[in-house]
Each structure stands twice: as C-alpha cells, then as structure tokens.
Amino acid sequence: MKSVYVTGPDTEAWVDIETPTIGAADVLLKIKACGICGSDAMYSHNGGIPPRIGATPLGHEPAAEVVEVGADVAGVVVGDHVVIDTMAFTDGLLGSGGAQGAFSEYVVVRDAAPGRQLRVIPDHIPWHVAALNEPMAVAYHAVNRTAPKPGDKVVVFGAGPIGLGAVLGYRRRGVSHIVVVDIVPGRLQTALEIGADAVINSAEEDVAARLVTLHGDGATPLNRGIRPGTDIYLDAAGAPVVPKLITGMAKHGATFGVVAVHKKPVELDFGSILTSELNLVWSMGYPSEIFEVTDDIIQNWEKYALIVSHTLPFEDSLEALQLAKTPGAADKIVVTFD
C-alpha cells in the first residue's frame, strides 16, 4: 500500500509498504481523512524524527473506518466510524515518530483496549470534520490549562485552527465574552461565524484600547495605564509581538496561556510583569482531552467544519503538504480518502 514518509530534510515522498495484518488483540483501520498539522512541516524540515530519520511516516490527525477486528477485541465492530488517540499506540506515536502514519491507506491498532485508542462516532459526521478531533483536543487542553470560569472575559490571539478550536472550547466552558485577534480578515470572519463575540484586526486597531471598550477598565493603583478587564489571554498565534503585548497590558491576576509554538526566544520584562502577578501557563498536547472534545464535535460539527479551509484527495498528499507549508495559502488542510 501507499504511505507518505519524510525521506530527508524538507522532503516527503510516497513509499510502498506492506498492508498490515492483525492478530487477535488488534484492529485494522481504513483511513478516511487525515489533517495536516504545522508540526508535519517541522518533522520534514528536520529530516524526520529519531530513530526514524529519513524514514518517518507522517499523519497524526486521522479519522477512520474499522474494517477488521481481532477475536479478543471488544468495543468496536466492523463498519464503525472512529476517531483515534494517536498517543496511545503501542508501536509509538502515530505519525509523530512511531512505526505508522495516517497518510496511509490502512493503520493497525495493536493491543486494542476499549476506549483507549478509539472512540466510535456517528456515521453522519463528515470525515474531514472527524479528522479535527486531534487538533481540537490540543485546543481544548489549552482552554483547560487556563482554568476558565463562567463569566470570564477571554481574548484569543490567532484565528488559525487551534485558536478557533479554543473559541469553541471556551464557549463550552461558559465564559461570558470572547474576542479573537488576528491580522487576516477572512480568519476573523470565520471566528465570528463559529461564535466569537468580537474580533480585532491588530494591524488596524489599538488592541489594548479596543479591549478596554469591550472588557472594561482593569487598571489599579499598582497597574496603571491601559489595562483591559480581560481575565484570560491565550496565545495561539506564535508571533513574537503577542507575549510582549499581553504582558504589557494584562490586569492584576489575569491568566496568560501559551499554546503556540514560538520558534525563536521571546524577551519579556519580568520587572513590569511582577506587579500584575500575571498567571503564566503552558499547554502541550492533550493528556486527557482527546475524547472529551469528541462530544462537542458531534453536537456542533457544522461549526467545526468552518475551520477546514481545504480538502485534497489522498493521491495529492504531497501537494497538500507543500500547500500547508506555503504562508497564507491555506488555514487548515485535510486529506480525504475515497
């Protein structure tokens, strides 16, 4: 069968591999869709992931159909539509350094356990939407790390897939007002369509001043100046200016969460941050959220569908990966099979 591998620095290629077979404890999946993540480009740029440098299978945002079930496996049957915990494979992280990747026709789940690697979803959820389950779990973990409370006022920087997923996650957690900040008008429009209360184009507006209008004045005698009454800031953008902007305007006791990947060091003035007692939290992966977010996708799949900007067929996977690397060319690409 065909599979997409990183075969060298900044190089992906088709590789012919054996179609997997299963044992009594395994499940065979036919991949139906797989999203492209920004980390795929990072894996490619590095030539792969050790110990599979030069031969790293790609694809870690899959949705699939069960086509064969081992005799000892419970919880799934042939024909089930499933989303997948790519971190729960016994042969390594699926598409992130493990022995298999989801830019393949088939994937085998070894030593399958009920509720651990797979979650059955209704048949009416489109495959390209189901493939968002993994990145939306990343977004929802970021939301959880910032510990939102009902009534909180939130700002999300970056209206890419993770930022938009965070908007849906914060709405699920009952916050009162969500603002999304970006510089791309189309992304800001999508943010409004999926449920943001307001948007700010930071290339055209004074972000801090607009937030004071939207969230009230949070200045105190110790924290003077323009201090919006925002409770939570989430950096899903990864631009160097974002942490400096947030730390320079956050009110006393606000929370600043970072889920974006910053590729270069960011300089912050800890002296000025000290008086705000800013709570800084970090978010990576999804320790428990992979199937928690599934229920929301099932209930609101039409909104999640708005996050996908492009779908390309499996045979165009190499072109899809190149498109995803091209700045401004696409927001969220999902490769679809059949």
C-alpha positions as CSV (number, residue, x, y, z in Angstrom):
1,M,0.0,0.0,0.0
2,K,1.0,3.7,-0.4
3,S,2.2,5.8,2.5
4,V,3.8,9.2,2.9
5,Y,7.1,9.4,4.6
6,V,9.7,12.1,5.4
7,T,12.7,10.8,3.5
8,G,15.1,13.6,4.1
9,P,15.4,17.3,5.2
10,D,12.3,19.1,3.7
11,T,11.5,16.1,1.6
12,E,8.4,13.9,1.7
13,A,7.8,11.0,-0.7
14,W,5.5,8.1,-1.4
15,V,6.7,4.8,0.0
16,D,5.4,1.3,-0.8
17,I,4.9,-0.7,2.4
18,E,3.1,-3.9,3.3
19,T,-0.6,-3.7,4.1
20,P,-0.7,-4.5,7.8
21,T,-2.3,-7.7,9.1
22,I,-3.9,-8.1,12.5
23,G,-3.8,-10.6,15.4
24,A,-6.5,-11.5,17.9
25,A,-5.9,-8.3,20.0
26,D,-5.7,-5.9,17.1
27,V,-8.0,-3.7,15.0
28,L,-7.4,-2.8,11.3
29,L,-8.5,0.7,10.3
30,K,-9.0,2.1,6.8
31,I,-8.1,5.8,7.0
32,K,-10.8,8.1,5.6
33,A,-9.3,11.5,6.4
34,C,-6.2,13.0,7.9
35,G,-5.4,16.6,8.7
36,I,-2.1,18.4,8.1
37,C,-0.5,19.9,11.2
38,G,2.1,22.5,11.4
39,S,4.3,20.0,13.2
40,D,4.4,17.9,10.0
41,A,6.4,20.7,8.3
42,M,8.7,20.7,11.4
43,Y,9.2,16.9,11.2
44,S,10.0,17.3,7.5
45,H,12.4,20.2,8.0
46,N,14.4,18.1,10.5
47,G,14.5,15.1,8.1
48,G,12.2,13.1,10.3
49,I,12.1,12.0,14.0
50,P,14.7,9.8,15.7
51,P,15.1,6.9,15.4
52,R,13.4,7.1,12.0
53,I,15.4,10.0,10.5
54,G,15.0,9.6,6.7
55,A,12.1,7.2,7.1
56,T,9.4,8.8,9.3
57,P,5.7,8.1,8.4
58,L,3.5,11.1,8.6
59,G,-0.1,11.8,9.6
60,H,-1.4,12.2,13.1
61,E,-4.8,13.8,12.7
62,P,-6.9,10.8,11.4
63,A,-10.5,9.6,11.2
64,A,-11.1,6.0,10.1
65,E,-13.4,3.1,9.5
66,V,-13.0,-0.2,11.2
67,V,-12.5,-2.9,8.6
68,E,-11.3,-5.9,10.7
69,V,-11.5,-6.7,14.4
70,G,-9.4,-9.3,16.3
71,A,-11.2,-12.1,18.1
72,D,-10.3,-10.8,21.5
73,V,-11.2,-7.1,20.9
74,A,-14.3,-5.6,22.5
75,G,-15.9,-2.1,22.0
76,V,-15.7,-1.8,18.2
77,V,-17.2,-3.7,15.2
78,V,-16.5,-3.7,11.5
79,G,-18.1,-0.6,9.9
80,D,-17.7,1.7,12.9
81,H,-16.5,5.2,12.3
82,V,-13.8,6.2,14.8
83,V,-11.6,9.0,15.9
84,I,-8.2,8.0,17.2
85,D,-5.9,8.7,20.2
86,T,-2.6,8.8,18.2
87,M,-0.6,8.9,21.5
88,A,-2.0,5.5,22.7
89,F,-0.4,3.3,20.0
90,T,1.9,0.6,21.4
91,D,4.3,0.9,18.4
92,G,4.9,4.6,19.0
93,L,3.1,7.9,18.4
94,L,1.1,7.6,15.2
95,G,2.5,9.9,12.6
96,S,4.9,11.6,15.2
97,G,7.8,9.2,15.3
98,G,6.0,5.9,15.6
99,A,6.1,2.9,13.2
100,Q,3.0,4.0,11.3
101,G,1.4,7.2,10.0
102,A,-2.1,8.1,8.9
103,F,-1.1,9.3,5.5
104,S,-1.5,5.7,4.6
105,E,-4.4,3.5,3.3
106,Y,-4.5,1.4,6.4
107,V,-3.3,1.6,10.0
108,V,-3.3,-1.3,12.6
109,V,-4.1,-0.7,16.3
110,R,-2.1,-3.2,18.2
111,D,-3.3,-4.4,21.6
112,A,-6.5,-2.5,21.3
113,A,-8.3,-1.8,24.6
114,P,-11.9,-0.4,24.8
115,G,-11.9,3.3,25.0
116,R,-8.2,3.7,24.9
117,Q,-7.2,4.2,21.3
118,L,-10.5,4.5,19.5
119,R,-13.8,6.4,20.0
120,V,-16.8,5.5,17.9
121,I,-18.6,8.4,16.3
122,P,-22.0,8.7,14.5
123,D,-21.9,7.9,10.8
124,H,-23.3,11.3,9.8
125,I,-20.2,13.3,10.9
126,P,-18.3,14.1,7.7
127,W,-14.8,12.5,7.6
128,H,-13.0,15.8,7.2
129,V,-14.7,17.2,10.3
130,A,-14.0,14.0,12.3
131,A,-10.3,14.4,11.4
132,L,-10.3,17.6,13.5
133,N,-10.6,15.6,16.7
134,E,-6.9,15.5,17.5
135,P,-6.1,19.2,16.9
136,M,-9.3,20.2,18.7
137,A,-8.1,18.2,21.7
138,V,-4.9,20.2,21.7
139,A,-7.0,23.4,21.7
140,Y,-9.3,22.2,24.4
141,H,-6.3,21.3,26.6
142,A,-5.1,24.9,26.2
143,V,-8.5,26.1,27.3
144,N,-8.5,23.8,30.4
145,R,-4.9,24.9,31.3
146,T,-6.2,28.5,31.6
147,A,-8.9,27.3,34.0
148,P,-11.8,29.5,32.7
149,K,-14.8,30.2,35.0
150,P,-18.3,31.0,33.9
151,G,-18.5,34.8,33.3
152,D,-14.8,35.2,32.4
153,K,-13.8,37.5,29.6
154,V,-11.3,35.9,27.2
155,V,-9.0,37.0,24.3
156,V,-7.6,34.5,21.8
157,F,-4.7,35.7,19.7
158,G,-4.5,33.8,16.4
159,A,-7.5,32.6,14.4
160,G,-5.9,29.5,13.0
161,P,-7.2,26.0,13.7
162,I,-6.1,25.9,17.4
163,G,-7.3,29.5,18.1
164,L,-10.7,28.7,16.5
165,G,-10.9,25.4,18.4
166,A,-10.1,27.4,21.6
167,V,-13.1,29.7,20.9
168,L,-15.4,26.7,20.8
169,G,-13.8,25.3,23.9
170,Y,-14.2,28.5,25.9
171,R,-17.8,28.7,24.8
172,R,-18.3,25.2,26.0
173,R,-16.8,26.2,29.4
174,G,-19.3,29.1,29.8
175,V,-17.2,32.2,29.5
176,S,-19.2,35.4,29.0
177,H,-17.2,37.2,26.2
178,I,-14.6,36.0,23.7
179,V,-12.5,38.3,21.5
180,V,-10.3,37.0,18.7
181,V,-7.3,38.9,17.5
182,D,-5.6,38.3,14.1
183,I,-4.4,40.3,11.0
184,V,-6.2,38.2,8.3
185,P,-9.8,39.5,7.7
186,G,-11.0,36.1,6.4
187,R,-9.9,34.4,9.6
188,L,-11.6,37.0,11.7
189,Q,-14.8,36.5,9.8
190,T,-14.6,32.7,10.5
191,A,-14.0,33.4,14.2
192,L,-17.3,35.4,14.3
193,E,-19.1,32.6,12.4
194,I,-18.1,30.0,14.9
195,G,-19.0,32.1,17.9
196,A,-16.6,34.8,18.9
197,D,-18.4,37.9,20.3
198,A,-15.9,40.4,18.7
199,V,-12.8,40.4,16.6
200,I,-9.8,42.8,16.4
201,N,-7.6,43.3,13.4
202,S,-4.3,44.1,15.2
203,A,-2.8,45.6,12.0
204,E,-5.5,48.3,12.0
205,E,-6.6,48.8,15.6
206,D,-5.0,49.6,19.0
207,V,-5.7,46.2,20.7
208,A,-5.4,47.4,24.3
209,A,-7.7,50.4,23.8
210,R,-10.3,48.3,22.0
211,L,-10.3,45.7,24.7
212,V,-10.9,48.4,27.4
213,T,-14.0,49.3,25.4
214,L,-15.1,45.6,25.2
215,H,-14.0,44.3,28.6
216,G,-13.9,47.4,30.8
217,D,-11.0,49.1,32.6
218,G,-8.9,46.8,34.7
219,A,-6.3,49.4,35.9
220,T,-5.4,49.5,39.6
221,P,-3.1,51.9,41.6
222,L,-0.3,49.3,41.1
223,N,-1.1,48.6,37.5
224,R,-1.7,51.9,35.8
225,G,-2.1,52.7,32.2
226,I,-4.3,51.0,29.7
227,R,-5.3,47.7,31.4
228,P,-8.3,45.9,29.9
229,G,-10.6,44.0,32.2
230,T,-9.8,40.8,30.4
231,D,-9.5,37.7,32.6
232,I,-7.7,35.2,30.2
233,Y,-5.4,35.7,27.3
234,L,-4.5,32.7,25.0
235,D,-1.6,32.9,22.6
236,A,-2.4,30.6,19.7
237,A,-0.5,32.8,17.2
238,G,3.2,32.3,17.9
239,A,4.1,35.8,16.8
240,P,6.9,37.5,18.9
241,V,4.8,40.6,19.4
242,V,2.0,38.8,21.2
243,P,3.6,37.9,24.5
244,K,5.0,41.4,24.8
245,L,1.6,42.9,24.1
246,I,-0.2,40.7,26.6
247,T,2.2,41.1,29.4
248,G,2.3,44.8,28.9
249,M,-1.5,45.3,29.3
250,A,-2.7,42.4,31.4
251,K,-4.6,43.4,34.6
252,H,-3.7,42.2,38.0
253,G,-4.3,38.5,38.4
254,A,-5.1,37.8,34.8
255,T,-4.0,34.5,33.2
256,F,-1.8,34.2,30.1
257,G,-1.8,30.8,28.4
258,V,0.6,29.8,25.6
259,V,-0.2,27.0,23.2
260,A,1.5,28.5,20.2
261,V,4.9,27.3,19.1
262,H,7.4,30.1,19.3
263,K,10.4,29.3,17.1
264,K,12.6,32.0,18.5
265,P,13.2,33.2,22.1
266,V,10.9,36.0,23.3
267,E,12.2,38.7,25.6
268,L,9.9,39.7,28.4
269,D,10.2,42.4,31.1
270,F,9.7,40.4,34.3
271,G,10.1,43.6,36.4
272,S,6.9,45.1,34.9
273,I,5.1,41.7,34.9
274,L,5.8,41.3,38.6
275,T,3.3,43.9,39.8
276,S,0.5,42.3,37.8
277,E,1.0,38.9,39.4
278,L,0.2,37.5,36.0
279,N,-0.5,33.8,35.9
280,L,1.5,32.2,33.1
281,V,0.6,28.7,32.0
282,W,1.8,26.5,29.1
283,S,-0.1,23.9,27.1
284,M,1.2,21.0,25.1
285,G,-0.7,18.1,23.6
286,Y,-3.8,16.6,25.3
287,P,-3.3,14.5,28.4
288,S,-7.0,13.7,28.8
289,E,-9.0,15.7,26.3
290,I,-8.7,13.6,23.2
291,F,-12.2,12.0,23.5
292,E,-13.7,14.7,25.8
293,V,-13.8,17.1,22.8
294,T,-15.4,14.4,20.6
295,D,-18.9,15.0,22.2
296,D,-18.7,18.7,21.3
297,I,-17.7,17.9,17.7
298,I,-20.6,15.5,17.4
299,Q,-23.0,18.1,18.7
300,N,-21.6,21.1,16.8
301,W,-20.0,19.6,13.8
302,E,-21.3,22.3,11.4
303,K,-19.3,24.9,13.3
304,Y,-16.2,22.8,13.4
305,A,-16.5,22.3,9.7
306,L,-15.9,26.0,9.2
307,I,-12.3,25.5,10.5
308,V,-11.4,23.4,7.4
309,S,-10.3,25.6,4.5
310,H,-9.2,23.0,2.0
311,T,-9.7,19.3,1.3
312,L,-7.5,17.4,-1.1
313,P,-7.6,13.7,-2.2
314,F,-5.1,11.2,-0.8
315,E,-3.3,10.9,-4.1
316,D,-2.5,14.6,-3.8
317,S,-1.0,14.3,-0.3
318,L,2.5,15.6,-1.4
319,E,0.9,18.6,-2.9
320,A,-1.2,19.1,0.1
321,L,1.8,19.1,2.4
322,Q,3.6,21.7,0.2
323,L,0.4,23.9,0.2
324,A,0.4,23.7,4.0
325,K,4.0,24.9,4.1
326,T,3.1,28.0,1.9
327,P,2.5,31.0,4.1
328,G,-1.0,32.4,3.7
329,A,-2.1,29.7,1.2
330,A,-4.3,27.7,3.4
331,D,-5.6,27.7,7.0
332,K,-6.5,24.1,7.6
333,I,-6.0,21.3,5.1
334,V,-7.5,17.8,5.4
335,V,-6.6,15.0,3.1
336,T,-9.6,12.8,2.3
337,F,-9.6,9.2,1.1
338,D,-12.0,7.6,-1.4
